[in-house]
Amino acid sequence: MENERGLVDKRIAQAFDVYEDKRRQAQHIAVPYT
């Protein structure tokens, strides 16, 4: 159970990293429009 939870935490952290990266890129692109 502990191992499974660690796996889930890692997957969430990875997804959050991807989300942050996409958000940063989107902000960079959207600067003229805001």
Rosetta constraint file for C-alpha pairs under 8 A:
AtomPair CA 1 CA 5 HARMONIC 6.18 0.50
AtomPair CA 2 CA 6 HARMONIC 6.27 0.50
AtomPair CA 3 CA 7 HARMONIC 6.32 0.50
AtomPair CA 4 CA 8 HARMONIC 6.35 0.50
AtomPair CA 5 CA 9 HARMONIC 6.17 0.50
AtomPair CA 6 CA 10 HARMONIC 6.14 0.50
AtomPair CA 7 CA 11 HARMONIC 6.22 0.50
AtomPair CA 8 CA 12 HARMONIC 6.15 0.50
AtomPair CA 9 CA 13 HARMONIC 6.09 0.50
AtomPair CA 10 CA 14 HARMONIC 6.10 0.50
AtomPair CA 11 CA 15 HARMONIC 6.11 0.50
AtomPair CA 12 CA 16 HARMONIC 6.02 0.50
AtomPair CA 13 CA 17 HARMONIC 6.18 0.50
AtomPair CA 14 CA 18 HARMONIC 6.33 0.50
AtomPair CA 15 CA 19 HARMONIC 6.10 0.50
AtomPair CA 16 CA 20 HARMONIC 6.02 0.50
AtomPair CA 17 CA 21 HARMONIC 6.12 0.50
AtomPair CA 18 CA 22 HARMONIC 6.16 0.50
AtomPair CA 19 CA 23 HARMONIC 6.01 0.50
AtomPair CA 20 CA 24 HARMONIC 6.04 0.50
AtomPair CA 21 CA 25 HARMONIC 6.26 0.50
AtomPair CA 22 CA 26 HARMONIC 6.02 0.50
AtomPair CA 23 CA 27 HARMONIC 6.05 0.50
AtomPair CA 24 CA 28 HARMONIC 6.15 0.50
AtomPair CA 25 CA 29 HARMONIC 6.18 0.50
AtomPair CA 26 CA 30 HARMONIC 5.83 0.50
AtomPair CA 27 CA 31 HARMONIC 5.92 0.50
AtomPair CA 30 CA 34 HARMONIC 6.42 0.50
